[in-house]
Structures are given as C-alpha cells and as structure tokens.
Amino acid sequence: MKNLSIQWKIAFLTSVYILIILVGSILFAVANFEKNLLKEREKNTVKSIVNIIESYKDFFIVRNLEKIDEMVKTISSLESIDEVVVLDIDGRIIGHSDIGNLGKFSRELLDKFGQKKEAFLEKNKNLIKYFYPVTVETTPIGYVVTSYDREILKASVDFDILKIAIQTLSISFFVIFASFIGTFVISGIMIRPIKVLKDKIVNLASNIDKPLKVEKVFKPKLSKECTKGISEECWLSSENASKIMQELGELTLRECQNCPKYKNSVSGEIEELTYSFYMMTASLQDYLKKLEEAYKERETLNCLASMGEMSAKIAHEIKNALYAIGNAADYMRRNVNNPLVKEFSTVIRNEVNRLNEITVSFLNFSKLIEPKFEYHNLNSVIEESIKLLEDDFKNENIQLQLELDTNIPKIKFDKNLFKQIILNLAINALDTLREKKEPPKVFKIQTKLIEKQNSKIIRITFEDSGTGIPEEIKDKIFKPFFSTKTKGTGLGLPIVYKIVYSHGWSINLDSNNKGTRFIIEIKLNSN
C-alpha cells in the first residue's frame, strides 16, 4: 500500500470506504427488514387461516365432514403450517391433518376455548398455536386449532431477503467499481498540479542556480498595481511573474502571503501550495545569492586586509631603498662628467620616481580607511570632481554626459574619499575608451533617487561605451594587484571597493561587449 501513488491510494481507499458504508447500510436494512417482514408474514398467515375457515363456515352447520377435510388440507397447504385440528362444540375431532386422530375427544383444547371465548395465540418457543372459534352470530358451532412453526416462516423470510440482498450487493459492487474508476480519474486530475510541483521540487536542488520559471500564474482580471508597493507590477497579474518574483526574493514570502489580493485570488489549497513553492524558491534563490555575495565580500575583504598588511611592510622597505638609490643617481649625475653616466643616472631617477609612486599607492592602500562623515550634495561633488578630467575627455573625443537627479537630498559621506571613487572610475573609463578606435565614445554618470522595497535608495551609475570586461575576469577586478593595464598597479578598483564598503554602501558590476557599468547604491536610512 505504501508503494502506491497518491492517485491509486485515493481511488482504493475511497472504494473501500464506500464498500463499508454500503455493506453496513445493507446489513442494517436487512436486520430491520427481516423483523418487520416476519411480523407481516405471521399476520398474513393468521389472516389466511381466518379467511379459509370463514369460507367453510356453512359446512360446520350441516356437518359436511368432506368439506371440513378439504378445509384442513387447504390450511395445511399454507407455508409453515404444522398441524390443523377441527373440533365440534362437544370437543370431538371432526377434522385433522393426521386422519388417525379423527373421532377422538380433546377436552384440553375445548377447555381453552371455553376460557377465552375468542381467537387467541399461544406461543411455545418457535411453535405457535392459533385458536379460532367458528361462530354464527355469537353462538359457537365449532373450533379450529392451527399450529405453525415460526422458524420455518423465518427461514422463508430470510431466503426472500437473501435474494434481495444478492441483487443489492451486485448493484453495490457495480457502484463501487464505477466509484473507483471515477475517483481514479478525478483524483488524477486534481493531483496533477501536485505531481508537477513534486517534479519541480526534485529538480530544485540541481537547478537552484537557474532563473526561476513560474508557470500558470497569470491572472489578467486582477489589477496590475502592487498593493504592497514592493514592485512596479503585481506578479499575479503580470506576464513577467518569474522576473518580478526573482527581483523580490524573500519579500514574496514576507509580504505577498499577507496581501489581500493574493488571498482573494488563490483558488484552492493546491494552487496556494504551488504559489507557496514559487515564493519559497524565489526566497531561497535570493538567500543563496546574498550568501554568495557575502562570501565573495568576505573573501575580498580578507584578501584586501592581508595584501594591505603585506604591502605596507614591503612598501616601507622599498621606499627606504629607493630613497638611497635616487640620491646615489643624483650624486652621479651632478659630479661625474660623463655623458653615459649622466644618461643612465637620469634613467635610474625616472624609474625610482615611478617605483616611488607605486610604493605610495601601496602605502595608501594598506591604510585603514576611516571616513569623515559630513553632509554634502552628491551631485555637486560629482560635478566638481569630473571637471578635473574634462580636458582629457575632450582631447580623446569622448562625450561626457551627466544625468543628475535634483531630488537627491544631502547625505553624510566623506567628500575626499568619494572624489577618489569618481576619479578612479572615470580614469578607468578614459583608458578603456582611449583604446577604442570606433565611435561612439561615451562616458555617463547618472544619479537617481528611487524607491525599492519600501525604502529610498540613491543609485549612482558610471557607464562607458567601451568593449566591456571579459566574463572570465569579472570576479577578479576588485582583487588587489589584478590589472589588465600594462602600467597599472591593480589597486584602483580595490581602493574604490574599500571606500564603498567603509561607507556601508554597495557596488555592483554590469558589463557586456557594449560597455561597462559600475552601480553604487546608497540606502538613505543607513546614513
């Protein structure tokens, strides 16, 4: 039984239940019907005896023994009759089912009639005697005593009931068979969504990282407005339910289950179970995504901390050596009157200066960033910072676009560190677009105040129209000392990441072959 499918179990158990109900009903009906039918048969037997006796009453008057014997035989032919005795008024037996008893006297029977003076029954276990006085007006002219066996009558009743029961049971088995087929088909239709849901659950583990695919949710009659205000469109009435639920993530379980629109639109437990599965999957994928991001962030921060500490130690030693080498080169250039020495000492000084710049970058990177939070206007700082590079963008024929949302309020942040973010990302875009030969060459900075998941967020986007970042190195760009530039230190983006993290903000990368976007999001309630 445990190995059967739900469909078979429902059909089988329903049929067994119907069988028990039918059999119980039939047995109950038979028990009551037998009792009533037996009473009815006894009543009819007595009534038949009386009718036969009354039809032969005239022959008692004329004492026609032949007709009286005919009456005895007629009564004896009735079902369950055991004995018939006919007495005259003197107690002589003038009719008997056993001819050998004719002419005898039965004072005992005559006395019983004298005591009762009317028809009556006498019961002795299953043998019942019926005493009936034959009268003309009120004067007795004879007596008839009829005995019948109640067991025989009961057996006859049981046989008739058995025939009815067999017919009823055959109909019942047909009903059970029809019920089994009907239940099997109906349950199959009803549990089909559960089977689909089961398959989805089985495949969830191996496909949890794939985009959520929501089926059979679209309810066009519902309004498209999200009553909770957590998305632009309600996923129940949207053809893009998968995308909306993917974006909402754990909010679907926390908010949508308590939404009046959701409660009123869900029809039945199976549909609610299916929707709950979709919401659970969206929440789980959101949780796994956040967990992965947290793991990557922790890995990056650990790497930054380790590399920063190492950089500080190495840079300190290198800086001392560079100082000595640079002074030695300057001394040779000033005191040795040799063109070749002067040329090489100049090369040494230039390389020392370059290495010194790298060393300073290492030292800056290793320092613990502690922002000085003050209220500033983001848009003003962006405009002020980007002016420093306007000429560089013009010289490379790069179009510079600023789309700044004037609704953004003043917030607390470190102005100098934020400038460093802007300059690093702008210089990266400048280097990328400089290498691009064909237009368009565009670098755009956009700020926007948006409402997302019941909170206000400032989104800052740095977007270039370059060739993008290859997929295989996207996970490495925030790691220290990783660079695709021949002269790069690999510390620009890691420093940007440290500054963003120190402010409690978030930064994400979106890149393809048409360009790269760095998106910084600032939750207003976190400042």
C-alpha positions in Angstrom: 0.0 0.0 0.0 2.8 2.4 0.9 4.4 2.0 -2.6 1.2 3.0 -4.4 0.8 6.5 -5.8 -1.5 9.1 -4.3 -3.9 8.6 -7.2 -4.2 4.8 -6.5 -4.4 5.3 -2.8 -7.3 7.8 -3.1 -9.2 5.6 -5.5 -8.6 2.4 -3.4 -9.4 3.9 0.0 -12.5 5.8 -1.4 -13.8 2.5 -2.8 -13.2 0.7 0.5 -14.9 3.4 2.4 -17.9 3.3 0.0 -18.0 -0.6 0.3 -18.0 -0.3 4.1 -20.8 2.2 4.0 -22.9 0.2 1.6 -22.4 -3.2 3.4 -23.1 -1.6 6.7 -26.3 0.1 5.3 -27.4 -3.2 3.7 -26.9 -5.2 6.9 -28.7 -2.6 9.0 -31.6 -2.5 6.5 -31.7 -6.4 6.3 -31.8 -6.7 10.1 -34.8 -4.2 10.4 -36.5 -5.5 7.2 -36.3 -9.2 8.5 -38.0 -8.3 11.8 -40.8 -6.3 10.1 -41.3 -8.8 7.3 -41.5 -11.7 9.8 -44.3 -9.9 11.7 -46.0 -9.2 8.4 -45.8 -12.9 7.3 -47.2 -14.1 10.7 -50.0 -11.6 10.4 -50.8 -12.7 6.8 -50.6 -16.4 7.9 -53.2 -15.9 10.6 -55.3 -13.8 8.2 -55.2 -16.5 5.6 -56.3 -19.2 8.2 -59.2 -17.0 9.2 -60.3 -16.4 5.6 -60.2 -20.1 4.8 -62.2 -21.1 8.0 -64.8 -18.4 7.3 -65.3 -19.6 3.7 -66.1 -23.1 5.1 -68.3 -22.0 8.0 -71.6 -23.2 6.4 -70.2 -26.7 6.2 -69.9 -26.7 10.0 -73.6 -26.1 10.3 -74.6 -29.1 8.0 -71.7 -31.1 9.4 -70.2 -31.9 6.0 -67.1 -33.8 7.0 -65.9 -34.0 3.4 -65.7 -30.2 3.1 -64.2 -29.9 6.5 -61.5 -32.2 5.5 -61.0 -30.1 2.4 -60.6 -27.1 4.6 -58.0 -28.9 6.7 -56.0 -29.7 3.6 -56.3 -26.1 2.3 -55.0 -24.7 5.6 -52.2 -27.4 5.8 -51.0 -26.2 2.3 -50.1 -22.8 3.8 -46.4 -22.2 4.4 -45.1 -23.2 7.8 -48.4 -24.9 8.9 -47.5 -27.9 11.2 -50.9 -29.2 12.4 -54.6 -28.4 11.9 -57.3 -29.7 14.4 -61.1 -29.1 13.9 -63.4 -29.7 16.9 -67.2 -29.7 17.1 -68.9 -28.0 20.1 -68.6 -31.2 22.1 -64.9 -31.4 21.7 -64.9 -34.3 19.2 -62.2 -34.1 16.5 -64.1 -33.9 13.2 -61.1 -32.7 11.1 -57.3 -33.3 11.5 -54.2 -33.1 9.4 -53.5 -36.6 10.7 -56.5 -38.8 9.7 -55.8 -41.2 12.5 -56.9 -38.6 15.1 -60.5 -38.3 13.7 -63.3 -39.1 16.2 -61.2 -38.6 19.3 -62.1 -36.1 22.0 -59.8 -33.2 23.2 -61.2 -31.9 26.4 -58.0 -29.8 26.9 -58.5 -27.9 23.7 -62.2 -27.4 24.4 -61.5 -26.0 27.9 -59.0 -23.5 26.4 -61.8 -22.2 24.1 -64.2 -22.1 27.0 -61.8 -19.9 28.9 -61.0 -17.4 26.1 -64.3 -17.5 24.1 -62.4 -15.7 21.3 -59.5 -16.2 18.9 -56.0 -16.1 20.5 -52.4 -17.2 20.0 -50.4 -19.5 22.3 -46.6 -19.5 21.9 -44.3 -22.3 22.9 -40.8 -21.4 21.8 -41.0 -21.3 18.0 -44.2 -23.4 17.7 -47.3 -21.1 17.7 -50.9 -22.3 18.1 -53.8 -20.2 16.8 -57.1 -20.9 18.5 -60.2 -19.8 16.4 -63.8 -20.3 17.4 -66.3 -20.8 14.5 -69.5 -18.9 15.3 -72.8 -18.0 13.8 -73.6 -14.6 15.2 -72.3 -15.2 18.8 -73.1 -18.9 19.0 -70.1 -21.3 18.6 -70.6 -24.1 16.0 -67.1 -25.5 16.1 -63.4 -24.8 16.8 -60.2 -24.8 14.8 -56.7 -25.1 16.2 -53.8 -24.3 13.8 -50.1 -24.8 14.7 -47.3 -23.2 12.6 -43.5 -23.2 13.1 -42.1 -19.7 13.4 -38.6 -21.0 12.4 -39.9 -22.3 9.0 -41.6 -18.9 8.5 -38.3 -17.1 9.4 -36.3 -19.3 7.0 -38.7 -18.4 4.2 -38.3 -14.7 5.1 -34.5 -15.0 5.2 -34.4 -16.7 1.8 -36.5 -13.9 0.2 -34.3 -11.3 1.9 -31.2 -13.1 0.7 -32.3 -12.9 -2.9 -32.9 -9.1 -2.5 -29.5 -8.7 -0.7 -27.7 -10.5 -3.5 -29.3 -8.2 -6.1 -28.5 -5.2 -3.9 -24.9 -6.3 -3.4 -24.4 -6.8 -7.2 -25.6 -3.2 -7.7 -23.3 -2.1 -4.9 -20.3 -3.7 -6.4 -21.1 -2.0 -9.7 -21.4 1.3 -7.8 -18.0 0.6 -6.1 -16.4 -0.2 -9.4 -17.8 2.9 -11.0 -16.8 4.9 -8.0 -13.2 3.5 -8.2 -12.9 4.5 -11.9 -14.5 7.9 -11.3 -12.3 8.6 -8.2 -9.2 7.5 -10.0 -9.9 9.8 -12.9 -10.9 12.8 -10.8 -8.1 12.4 -8.3 -5.7 12.1 -11.2 -6.9 15.5 -12.5 -6.8 17.0 -9.0 -3.3 15.8 -8.1 -1.7 16.6 -11.5 -0.5 20.0 -10.2 1.0 18.2 -7.2 2.9 15.9 -9.5 4.2 18.9 -11.4 5.1 20.5 -8.1 6.9 17.3 -7.0 8.9 17.2 -10.1 9.9 20.9 -9.6 11.0 20.1 -6.0 13.0 17.1 -7.1 14.8 19.3 -9.8 15.2 22.3 -7.5 18.4 21.0 -5.9 20.2 20.6 -9.2 18.8 23.7 -10.8 18.7 26.1 -7.8 21.1 28.5 -9.6 19.0 28.7 -12.7 16.4 31.6 -13.1 13.0 31.0 -11.5 10.4 29.8 -14.0 6.8 30.5 -12.9 4.0 28.7 -14.8 0.2 29.2 -14.9 0.1 32.2 -12.6 -1.1 35.0 -15.0 -4.5 36.3 -13.8 -5.4 39.1 -16.3 -8.6 40.0 -14.4 -6.7 41.3 -11.5 -5.4 44.9 -11.3 -1.7 45.2 -12.2 -0.9 47.5 -9.3 1.1 46.1 -6.4 -1.0 46.9 -3.3 2.1 46.4 -1.0 4.2 48.8 -3.1 7.2 46.5 -3.2 7.2 46.2 -7.0 6.1 48.2 -10.0 3.7 45.4 -11.0 1.9 42.6 -9.2 3.3 39.2 -10.3 -0.1 37.6 -10.1 -1.4 39.8 -12.9 1.9 40.1 -14.8 3.1 38.0 -17.7 6.6 38.6 -16.3 5.9 36.8 -13.0 9.2 35.0 -13.0 11.3 38.2 -13.3 9.3 40.1 -10.7 9.5 37.2 -8.1 13.2 36.9 -8.8 13.7 40.6 -8.1 11.5 40.5 -4.9 13.2 37.4 -3.5 12.5 36.8 0.2 9.9 39.7 0.1 7.4 37.3 -1.7 7.2 35.1 1.4 7.2 38.0 3.9 4.9 40.4 2.1 2.9 38.6 -0.6 1.4 35.9 1.7 -0.3 38.6 3.8 -1.5 40.6 0.7 -5.4 40.7 0.4 -5.1 40.5 -3.4 -3.2 37.2 -3.0 -5.6 35.7 -0.5 -8.6 36.6 -2.6 -7.2 35.4 -5.9 -5.9 32.0 -4.8 -8.4 29.3 -5.6 -7.9 26.1 -3.5 -5.2 24.6 -1.4 -3.3 23.1 -4.4 -2.9 26.4 -6.2 -1.9 28.0 -2.9 0.7 25.2 -2.4 2.0 25.8 -5.9 2.3 29.6 -5.4 3.9 29.0 -2.0 6.5 26.8 -3.7 7.3 29.6 -6.2 7.6 32.1 -3.4 9.8 29.7 -1.4 12.1 29.1 -4.4 12.4 32.9 -5.0 13.2 33.4 -1.4 15.7 30.6 -1.4 17.5 31.8 -4.5 17.6 35.3 -3.0 19.1 33.9 0.2 21.7 31.9 -1.7 22.6 34.9 -3.9 23.1 37.1 -0.8 25.1 34.3 0.8 27.3 34.0 -2.2 27.8 37.8 -2.3 28.6 37.8 1.4 31.1 35.1 0.9 32.8 36.9 -2.0 32.8 40.1 0.0 34.4 38.4 3.0 36.9 36.8 0.7 37.7 40.1 -0.9 38.0 41.9 2.4 40.3 39.2 3.8 42.4 39.4 0.7 42.5 43.2 1.0 43.5 43.1 4.6 46.2 40.5 4.0 47.6 42.3 0.9 47.4 45.7 2.7 49.4 44.5 5.6 52.0 42.9 3.3 52.0 45.9 1.0 52.7 48.2 4.0 55.8 46.2 5.1 57.2 45.7 1.6 56.5 49.3 0.6 58.2 50.7 3.7 61.4 48.7 2.9 61.3 49.5 -0.8 60.8 53.2 -0.1 64.0 53.3 2.0 66.0 51.6 -0.7 64.5 53.8 -3.4 65.5 56.9 -1.4 69.1 55.7 -1.3 69.2 54.7 -5.0 67.7 58.0 -6.0 70.2 60.0 -4.0 73.1 58.0 -5.5 71.8 58.6 -9.0 71.5 62.3 -8.4 75.0 62.4 -7.0 76.5 60.7 -10.0 74.6 62.9 -12.4 75.9 66.1 -10.7 79.5 65.0 -10.0 80.5 62.7 -12.8 81.2 64.5 -16.1 80.4 61.6 -18.3 77.5 61.7 -20.8 76.9 57.9 -20.5 76.8 58.1 -16.6 74.5 61.2 -16.8 72.1 59.3 -19.2 71.9 56.2 -17.0 71.6 58.2 -13.8 68.6 60.0 -15.3 67.0 56.7 -16.3 67.6 55.5 -12.7 66.0 58.6 -11.2 62.9 58.3 -13.5 62.4 54.7 -12.6 62.9 55.5 -8.9 60.2 58.2 -9.2 57.9 55.7 -10.9 58.5 53.0 -8.3 58.1 55.6 -5.6 54.6 56.4 -6.9 53.7 52.7 -6.8 55.1 52.4 -3.3 53.0 55.4 -2.2 49.9 53.7 -3.7 50.7 50.5 -1.8 51.0 52.5 1.4 47.8 54.3 0.8 46.0 51.0 0.1 47.3 49.5 3.3 46.0 52.3 5.4 42.7 51.7 7.3 40.1 53.9 5.7 38.1 55.9 8.3 35.6 58.2 6.5 34.9 61.6 7.9 31.1 61.9 7.6 29.7 65.3 6.8 26.6 66.4 5.0 27.3 67.1 1.3 25.5 67.3 -2.0 26.4 64.3 -4.1 25.7 66.0 -7.4 27.9 69.0 -6.6 30.8 66.7 -5.6 30.4 64.7 -8.9 30.4 67.9 -11.0 33.4 69.3 -9.1 35.4 66.1 -9.5 34.7 65.5 -13.1 35.8 69.0 -14.1 39.4 67.9 -13.3 39.2 65.4 -16.3 37.1 67.4 -18.8 40.1 68.3 -20.9 41.3 64.7 -21.0 37.9 63.5 -22.3 37.8 66.3 -24.9 41.3 65.5 -26.2 40.2 61.9 -26.7 36.9 62.9 -28.4 34.9 61.2 -25.6 31.5 62.5 -25.0 30.9 63.2 -21.3 27.3 63.0 -20.0 25.9 63.9 -16.6 22.4 63.0 -15.7 22.0 64.1 -12.1 18.7 63.8 -10.2 17.9 67.1 -8.5 15.6 65.4 -6.0 18.5 63.8 -4.2 18.9 65.2 -0.7 22.1 66.0 1.1 23.6 62.9 2.8 26.5 62.2 5.1 29.7 60.9 3.4 33.4 61.6 3.1 33.8 64.1 0.3 37.5 63.4 -0.4 37.1 59.7 -0.5 34.0 60.0 -2.7 36.1 62.1 -5.1 38.6 59.3 -5.2 35.9 56.9 -6.2 34.8 59.2 -9.0 38.3 59.9 -10.3 39.3 56.2 -10.2 36.2 55.0 -12.2 36.4 58.0 -14.6 40.2 57.3 -15.3 39.4 53.6 -15.9 36.7 54.6 -18.4 39.0 57.1 -20.0 41.7 54.5 -20.5 39.2 52.0 -21.9 37.6 54.5 -24.4 41.1 55.7 -25.4 41.8 52.3 -26.7 38.5 52.1 -28.6 39.0 53.0 -32.3 35.4 53.4 -33.4 32.7 55.7 -32.0 30.6 56.0 -30.0 32.8 57.0 -27.2 30.6 58.0 -24.3 31.1 58.1 -20.5 28.0 58.8 -18.5 27.5 59.4 -14.8 23.9 59.2 -13.6 22.3 59.7 -10.2 18.8 58.7 -9.4 16.5 58.7 -6.3 14.4 55.5 -6.4 12.0 53.6 -4.1 12.9 50.0 -3.8 11.3 47.5 -1.4 9.7 50.1 0.9 12.9 52.2 1.2 14.5 55.1 -0.7 17.8 54.4 -2.5 20.2 56.7 -4.3 21.7 54.9 -7.3 24.9 56.2 -8.9 25.8 54.7 -12.3 29.2 55.1 -14.0 28.7 53.8 -17.6 31.1 53.7 -20.6 30.6 52.5 -24.1 33.8 50.6 -24.3 34.4 46.9 -25.1 33.4 45.6 -21.7 35.1 43.3 -19.3 35.5 39.6 -20.3 33.3 37.2 -18.3 36.3 35.2 -17.0 37.9 38.1 -15.2 34.7 39.8 -13.7 35.3 38.1 -10.3 38.9 39.4 -10.2 38.5 43.1 -10.8 38.2 44.0 -7.1 41.1 41.9 -6.0 44.4 43.8 -5.2 47.2 43.9 -7.8 45.0 42.4 -10.6 45.1 44.7 -13.7 44.7 44.4 -17.4 46.7 47.5 -18.0 50.4 47.2 -18.7 51.3 50.1 -16.4 48.5 49.6 -13.9 49.1 48.8 -10.2 45.9 46.8 -9.8 44.8 48.9 -6.8 42.3 51.4 -8.3 39.2 49.3 -8.1 40.2 47.6 -4.8 40.5 51.1 -3.3 37.1 52.0 -4.7 35.7 48.9 -3.1 37.2 49.7 0.3 35.9 53.2 0.2 32.4 52.0 -0.8 32.4 49.3 1.9 33.7 51.8 4.6 30.6 54.0 3.9 28.2 51.0 4.2 27.3 51.3 0.5 27.2 48.6 -2.2 28.8 48.4 -5.6 28.0 46.0 -8.5 29.4 45.4 -12.0 27.3 45.0 -15.1 29.4 44.5 -18.3 29.0 43.2 -21.8 30.6 43.7 -25.2 28.8 47.1 -25.5 30.3 48.6 -22.3 30.7 48.5 -18.6 28.5 49.9 -15.8 29.5 50.3 -12.1 26.4 50.8 -9.9 26.7 52.2 -6.4 23.6 52.0 -4.2 23.1 54.1 -1.1 20.3 53.3 1.3 19.2 56.6 2.8 18.2 55.1 6.1 21.7 53.7 6.6 23.3 57.2 6.6 
